[in-house]
Amino acid sequence: MSKDYWFLEEVNRVDNQQRVNTILNIKEYLSGYHKILNKPNYSYNGKVYEPRKIVLQYAKTILNFSVGYVIANPITLTGDKAVTDAIKRVYKRGKYNQVDYDILDKMTKYGFVAEYIYIDKGQIKSKLLDPADCYPVYDHHGEYISMIEHYCVDNVSYYNLYYSDKLERHSDDGGDIRQIGSYSNPAGLPIIYCNQSEIGYLGRSDLLDILPILDNMEDLLSKAINSYDHYITGIPVLRGQQLKGDGIPKDIVGGGIVLDDNADFFFAQNKFDHQAFETLYKTLTSALLDIAHVPAISMSKTDVSNLSEVSIRLLFSLADMKGALNSKFLREGIEQRFDKFRVLLASMGTKFTDEQFDTLGIVFQFARPSNDKEIVENLKTLYEMRGISLETLLEYNPYVTDVQGELDKITKNGNHVEEQL
């Protein structure tokens, strides 16, 4: 094979194909194709029955909770006014609040996602690459050197090769692989957002941790319903002699039988231990919520009332731990994004000094239920005793998401009041 088409060998590597197959399996699972649907038919009383196949879409709820807990509230930008104003304009025009949500969504579902930043008609925008189409390339030192995006449309294969300085497009339209385009790439390689993984450079889907528990929950529920339908159905048993009639009526409900002395009639049936079922199901549910870092109160599994701020933090401690990890992985990618923003803004005439740019920071506002009154009173006390600055107060104010904008409004209103006085 020609060295010019090295990417074909990279795409066809066994480990890459295994990773892509895992991503496709996750997509099918989230679309509703669960293991329980493959359960075979069974025979009962000489007839073939299709078993109950109960599908629980808990996975979507849990993954949505993990994403929404971190990024449902837009991130807050802090730092030098000139820098934050420029980044806020880019965020607004490029709809980056939605991009951030989609990044964390795909990262929790598939373990990683790649973001390509480019300029379109004078606007900085981002394109998220489908994890099933991404093939990152690392050298023998573990350095990320290029990205291959491979997909098929109408049986035609397309290969987008991202390098640090250019983008090449290849296709086999017409039968042979050929280059169909080459473009400059000022923003560099796509950014890879990935969560923690003990094997390889890319992350691991959060779904893989809870999938075995969900399969067992679906299997347990389906078997219980089948038991009620067939195996617990009573068998009528008559002991002794019937005084009148032609045996036990086929439809005993609404009918009656007359028995001789010492005769007996009853239904013989299997006993269903509902307590054992309840214990098993509760154990699986508890393990599911613990592993997924989801508070039981969020899934309506416990009743609470009159909670203080401390009690809320204790209930959501696992969610806070998971949120801290997700925000860490997201922050690593966003900081790389800011560096690319700086390069692209400089190419369009907006430049910052190192001192200005180093002040840029982000604050995540977790979607934890809170006692806002208590938080505001604490901030007020700290500010009055000069324990925090006005900017820090605004960063932790639950009603403020744009710190720099709020500071400008306060300064403007303060000057306006002074002029009136």
Buried (B, 14 or more C-beta within 10 A) or exposed (E): EEEEBBBBEBBEEEEBEEBBEBBEBBBEBBEEEBBBEEBEEEEEEEEEEEBBBBBBEBBBBBBEBBBBBBBEBBBBBBBBEBBBBBBBBBBEEBEBBEBBBBBBBBBBBBBBBBBBBBBEEEEBBBEBBBBBBBBBBEEEEEEBEBBBBBBEEEEEBBBBBBBEEEBBBBBBBEEEBEEEEEEEBBBBBBBBBBBEEEEEEBBBBBBEEBBBBBBBBBBBBBBBBBBEEBEEEEEEEBEEEBEEEEEEEEEEEEEEBEBEEEBEBEEEEEEEEEEEBEEBBEEBBEBBBEBBBBBBBBBEEEEEEEBEBEEBEEBBEBBBEBBEBBBEBBBEBBEBBBEBBBEBBEEEEBEBEEEBBEBBBBEBBBBBEBBEEEBBEEBEEBBEEEEBEEEBBBBBBBEBBBBBBBBEEEEEEEEEEEEEE
